[in-house]
């Protein structure tokens, strides 16, 4: 695996005195790559919003189902995973290359600790390729430029944006980011997304207080959006069944898991 670095909006030095999303998320899903401050903030958020651990696990399980579906049923062999987070079990490249070892995966993140772990852990099958770009989601052109070194952008790509657009606080900028990235990939490409919501039918009202606490005590700042706002990210794309739903319920088979305040969907570019 090669590691490409590009300028990002965060400093190169690792700040372990402030809770960071990648490490807190790792704590919530049962990982070990976090610091005491991450655990403290994670516990406080869970006190305010008890389902957050379930949301974190459901988001991860959604990733697994989505990648298996795309690799097995749609024949996708290229993945651009933006907002990778800390590596854990069943990463995108592991799932995709288990189905098709020739699959090519590019991970994107800008947290220094994620970069350190990616160098040692995100090593894929020799038949394919697994690369990592140190880049910021606010700079989609940089992401596309870096990804093109590993991915053939004339062939379909699954763009993975799980729990990342909520860190672009300005909705117009978030929409522009999605549109620019999807414009750079060809017909037959996919957008795979999860996003927290404030919608009450999914229990999203609890996100309001939890995110207020987070934004005062951790980094980067985060926002939730309504169903209508999240639906707008898929304009011009064709949503696949079952559409935009709680990520816990997306192609969950015969199970009927709890509805959680995190939307998930997969759409194809016509």
BAMARMAR-843227 format. One record per residue: x, z, y of N, C-alpha, C, O in turn. Coordinates in steps of 0.1 Angstrom, whole numbers, plus 5000, padded with zeros to 4 digits. Example, Ala and Ser with C-alpha at 12.3 -4.5 7.8 and 13.67 -1.06 7.14 Angstrom:
<sites>
513250784943512350784955513250784967514250854967;512850714978513750714989512950795000513450805011;
</sites>
This chain:
<sites>
500850004988500050005000500950005012501850085013;500649925022501349925035500449995045499250005043;501150055055500450125065500750065079501950055083;499750005086499949955099499450045109498450105108;500250065120499850155131499550075143500349985147;498450115150498150055163497850165173497450275169;497950135186497650245195496250295194495350215191;496050425195494750485194494550575206495450595214;493250625207492950715219493350855217493150935226;493850885205494351025203495851035203496450935200;496351155206497851165207498451165193497651185183;499751135192500351125179500551255172500651265160;500551365180500751495175499451555169498451525174;499651625158498451685151498151815157498951905157;496851835162496451965167495652035157494552005153;496252145152495652225141494952345147494452435140;494852355160494252465167492752445170492052535174;492352315169490952285171490352215159491052125153;489152255155488552195144488352045146487951995156;488651965135488451825136487551775125487551825114;486751675128485651625119486251595105485651635095;487351515104487751475091488051595082487851595070;488651705088489051815080487751905077487651955066;486851925087485652005085484851935074484251995065;484651795075483951725065484551745051483851765041;485851745051486551765038486251905032486051925020;486152005041485752135037484352135032484052205021;483352075038482052075034481852005020480952045013;482651905017482451835004483251904993483351854982;483952014996484652094986486152054985486752084975;486651984995488151954995488952064999488552175002;490252044999491252145002492152115014493052195018;491852005021492751955032492151995045491651905053;492152125048491652175061492352305064493052365056;492152345077492752465082491752575084490552545083;492152695087491252805089490252775100489052805098;490752715111489752685122488752585117487552595122;489052495109488052395104487052475095485852445096;487452565087486552645079485652725087484452735084;486252795098485452875106484252795113483152835113;484652685119483652605126482652545116481452535119;483152505104482252445094481252555090480052515087;481652675088480752785084479752805095478552835092;480152805107479252835118478152725119477052745121;478652595118477652485119476652495107475452475109;477152535095476352555084475352665086474252665080;475752765093474752875096473652825105472452865103;473952745115473052685124472152585117470952565120;472852505108472152385102472552385087473452315083;471852465079472252495065472352365056473052365047;471652255060471652145051472952055053473051955047;473852095062474952005066475851985054476351875052;476052085045476852055033476151955024476851875018;474851965023474151865015474251725021474351625014;474151725034474351595041475751535038475851415035;476751615039478151565036478251515022478851405020;477751585012477751534998476951414996477351324989;475751415002474851295000475451175006475351065001;476151185018476851075024477851015015478050895014;478651105008479651064999479050994987479650894982;477951044982477350984970476750844974476750754966;476250834986475750704991476850604991476650494986;478050644995479150554995479450494981479550374979;479350584971479650544958478550444953478950344947;477350474955476250384951476350254958476150144951;476650254971476650134978477850044973477649924972;479050094972480150014967479949964953480249854950;479450054944479150004930478149884931478249794923;477149904939476149794940476749664945476449564939;477449674956478049554962479049494952479149364951;479949574946480949514937480249464924480649354920;479349534918478749494905477649384907477649284899;476749404916475649314917475749204928475049104927;476649224937476749124948478049054948478348964956;478949094939480249034938481249044950482048964952;481049154958481949174969483249214965483449304956;484349154970485649184966486549224978487749234977;485949234990486649275002485849385009484649375011;486649495014485949605020486749645032488049665031;486149665043486749725055486049855058484949865063;486749965055486150095055486650165068487750215069;485750165078486150215091485650365093484450395091;486650455096486350595097486450655083485550725078;487550625077487850665063487650815060487050855051;488250895069488351035066489351065056490050975052;489451195053490551235043490151185029489051195025;491151135022490851085008490351205000490851315001;489451164991488951264981488651184968489151074967;487851244959487551174947486651054950485751064960;486750954942485850834943485950774957484850754964;487150734961487250654974486850514972486750464960;486650444983486150304982486950214973486450144965;488350224974489150134966489050164951489150074943;488850294948488750334934487550274927487550224916;486450284935485150244929485150084928484750034918;485550024939485549874939486549814928486149724921;487749874928488749814918488449854904489049794895;487649954902487249984888486349874883486349834871;485549814892484649704888485449574888485349494879;486249554898487049434900488449464905488549484917;489449474897490749514901491349434912492249484919;490949314914491449224924490849254938491249184948;489949354939489349384952490449424962491449484959;490149394975491049424986490349514995489149484999;490949624999490349725008491249765019492449785017;490749765031491449815043490749935048489549935051;491450045049490950165055491350175069492450135073;490450235078490750245092490350395096489350445094;491350455103491150585109492150605119493150535120;492050715127493050735138493450885138493950935148;493150965128493551105127494851115120495051065109;495851175127497251175120497251235106498051185098;496451335104496451395090495851305080496351305068;494951225084494351115075495451015071495550975060;496250975081497350885079498350935069498750865060;498751065070499651125061499151115047499851085038;497851155045497351155031497151015026497350995014;496750925035496550785031497750725025497750655015;498950755031500150705026500450735012501050655004;500050855008500450904994499350884984499550874972;498050884989496950884979496150754978495650724967;496150674988495250554988496050434982496350334989;496450444969497250344963496350274952495850344943;496050154954495150084945495750004934496950014932;494849924927495349844916496249734921496049674931;497349704913498249604917497749464918498249384924;496549444911495949314911495349284925495149164929;494949384932494349374945495249424956496449404956;494649484967495349534978494649644984493449644985;495349744988494849864995495749895007496849925006;495149875019495949895031495249995040494050035039;496050045050495550145060495950105074497050065076;494950105083495250075097494950205105493950265104;495950245113495750355122495250295135495950245144;493850305137493250235148491950315151491450385143;491450285163490250355169489050275168489050155171;487850335164486650255163486150205176485450105177;486650265187486250215200486950085204486650015214;487950035195488649915197488449815186489349795178;487349755185487049675173487949555172488249515161;488349495183489249375182490549415175491149335168;491049535178492249585172492049595157492949565149;490949655153490549665139490549535132491149515121;489849435137489749305131491149245130491549185120;491949255141493349195140494149255129494749185121;494049385128494849455117494349425103495149405094;492949415102492449395089492749255084492849225072;492949155093493149015089494448995082494648895076;495349095083496649085076496449105061497249065053;495349175057495049205042493849125037493749085026;492849115046491549055042491448915046491948875057;490848835038490548695042489248695049488148705043;489248675062488048685070487148565070486148545077;487548465062486748345059485848375046485048285043;486048485040485348525028484548645031484948725040;483448675024482548795027483348925026484248945018;482949015036483549145037482449245038481449225045;482549355031481649465033482249555043483249625041;481649565055482049655065481349795063480149805064;482249895061481750025058481850115070482950125076;480750165075480750245088479850365085478750385090;480450455076479750575072480050695082481250735082;479050745089479250855097480350835108481150925110;480450715113481450695123480850655137481450685147;479750575137479150535150478650655158478450645170;478350765151477950885158479050945167478751035175;480250895166481350945174481550845186482450875194;480750745187480750655199479450705207478350665203;479650785217478550855223477650755231476450775231;478150655236477450555244476750455234477550385227;475450445234474850365224475050215226475250145216;475150175239475450035241476849995236477049885231;477850085238479150065233479150055218479849975212;478450145211478350145197477750015192478249965182;476649975198476049845194477049725196477149645187;477749735207478749625209479849625199480349525194;480249745194481249755184480849695171481549615165;479649725167479049665155478949515156479349445147;478449465167478249325169479549245168479649145163;480549305175481849235175482549235161483149135158;482449335154483049345141482249245131482849175124;480949255132480149165123480249015127480148935118;480548995140480748855144482048795138482248675137;482948885135484248845130484348815115485248765110;483248855108483148825094482148725091481148705099;482248645080481348535077480048565071479748685068;479148465070477848475064478148535049479048495043;477248615045477348675032478148815032478248875022;478548855044479148985046478149085047476949055049;478549215046477549325045477949435056479149455058;476949495061477149615069476549735061475349735058;477449835058477049955051477150075061478250095066;476050145063476150245074475350365070474350365063;475950485075475150605075475250665090476250635097;474250735094474250785108473250905108472150895103;473651015114472751135116471651105126471851025135;470551165123469351145132468751275137468951385131;467951265148467151375153465751355148464951445152;465351255141463951235137463451355129464051395119;462351405133461751525126461251505112461251595104;460851385109460451365095461551365085461251375073;462751365090463951385081464551525083465651545077;463951605091464551735094465651725105466451815105;465651625113466751605122466751695134467751695142;465651765137465651855148466851955148467252005158;467251995136468352085134469652035139470552115142;469751905140471051845144471351875159472451875163;470251895167470451915181471352045184472352025191;470952155179471652275181473052275174474052315180;473152215162474352205155475352125163476552155163;474952015168475851925175476251985189477351955194;475352055195475752125207476852225205477852235212;476752295194477852395190479152315187480252355191;478952205179480152125175480852075188482152085189;480152015197480751955209481452055218482352025225;481052185217481652285225482952345218483752415224;483052325204484052395197484952305188485852365182;484652175187485452095178485551955184485051925195;486251875177486551735182486451635170486651675158;486151515172485651455185484151485187483451525177;483651465199482251495202481351395194481851285191;480151435191479251365182477851355188477551435197;477151255183475751245188474851205176475351135166;473651235176472651185166471751075173471651075186;471050995165470250895171468850885164468750935152;467950825170466650805164466650695154467550615154;465550685146465450565137465450435145466150345140;464750425156464750305164466150265168466550155168;466950365173468250335178469150295167469950205169;469050355155469850315144469450185139470350105134;468250155139467750025134468349905142468549805137;468649935155469149835164470549785159470949675162;471249865152472649825147472449715137473449645134;471349695131471149595121470449465126470149385118;470249455139469649335144470549215141471749215142;469849115136470448985132470948985118471448885113;470749105111471149115097469849135089468849175094;470049115076468849135067469049255059469949265050;468249355061468249485054467949465040466949395036;468649525031468349515016467449635013467549745019;466649615003465749724998466649844994467649824988;466249964997464850005003464850015018463950085023;465749945025465749955040466550065045467450125039;466150115057466750225064466050355060464850375064;466750435052466050555046467050665046468250645050;466650785043467550895042468650855031468250805021;469950875035470950825026470850885012471350825003;470351005011470151064997469250984989469250994976;468350904995467250834987467650684985466850614979;468750634991469050494990469450464976470550514971;468650384969468950344955469350454946470350454939;468550564947468850684940468250684926468350784918;467750564922467250554908465950634906465150634915;465850694894464650764891464550904897463550974896;465650944903465751074909464951074922464750974928;464551194926463851214939464551324947464051434949;465751294952466551394959465851434972464951364977;466251544978465651594990465951495001467051425001;465051475011465251395023466151475032465951595034;467251405037468151465046468251395059468051275059;468651455070468651395083469851305085470651315095;470151215076471251115077470750985071470450975059;470550885080470050755076471150685068472350705071;470750595059471650515052471050375050469850365047;471850275050471250135048472450045045473550065049;472049925039472949815036472249695040471049665037;472949605048472349485052473349365051474549395051;472849245049473649135047473549035059472549025065;474648975062474748885073474248745068474948685059;473148685074472648565069473648445071473348335068;
</sites>
